[in-house]
Amino acid sequence: MKKVILTLLIGGFIMTGLSANPSTSSGTAGTLAFVYFSATGTTERMAKNAAKEMGADIFEIQPVHKYTDADLNWHDKKSLSSIECNDPKSRPAIKAVVSTSSNTAFDISGYDTVVVCYPIWWAYAPKIVYTFVESHNWSDKKLITLCTSGGSGLGRSGTDLSKFAKGVDFKGGKDFTRSSGADVKKFIEGLLK
């Protein structure tokens, strides 16, 4: 009987170890993912620095159509980004949402909290970020939004995105254009207390 109990206990410990998330290196890392969209590299740098600081997984939203400088010209009313931003129903296609380190696809079910990072375009998140948010089941998930901006700041972009993430617990957001990964970590840890 002692051997059976000992075998069950050891089996339970082994199974617990196998089901643990291997990326858990801090209190929230195993349940926290950063997902970013960046057209110029500014948001990518912010997101990668923050994810590294927090020991979190990081994923990139890759558009089917990679934005060119001409596409991003906000002075041109016919540029792709201007057209998308002026159309509330615009949802640009996503090629993939993949890990920047292992090229694995993003699976929201593995995370409790998702930090979505994006540039501000015309006071909102780019429409491809709406495509991402609308394509996932946010029930029992927490959402935090971080942006980079040339001057307008986060504005209503985070709360606006949260309306399209059905069932989400929106924790808040902030502009981190000129901040360090440590600043982002402190902000996120404060929101998740």
Phi, psi and omega in degrees: 000321179298322179296322180294314180296315179299317178298317179296318178297314180296317177300319178297318178295319179296314180297321177297318179295322180290329182273352179291145179285122184292343181272005182283105177239351174220182185302329184241357190298320183293340183244011185239131176230142171258131176234126184230153167238131180217127179264336184240351180106343182295310180292324178301314180299314180299313183295316180294319178297318181292315180298320178296316180300325183265355182066032184259160174287150180225139183228147179250133171277114181256120180284153173298316179256111178289129184288129177266172175301320179296322178296330184266002183288099184287348175283339182262113181294347180258004177290154183302315181294324178295316180297313180298315183293332179274358180245105183300339181266358181296130176220086180302146182288143176258129176287313182193157169236103189232155176295137179282348181256328186237358180061023176272150182286148178289133175229106185299334184297340181276003186227144174272325183231133177239126177258113181262125184243137185200160172279159174269126175239115177056044176074006180227171170288148175302148185298335177295333177290325174296319177304313180299309184299318182288345184268009182231155175270113185263008179302133179064021178246153174255141179239132172235137179245136177232141181229165166241148187208148176279355179165338186273347178073186184295322182056221179267007188302319180294312179293326177295314178299320182297334177293335180266354178260080186305127176085002185283153170259097182282118184269337180137181181201172182195155174276125179235040181301316186241046183233164180268167175300326179295323177297317179295316180302313180299317180297311182295316179299324176295321179291329186267003179294000000 
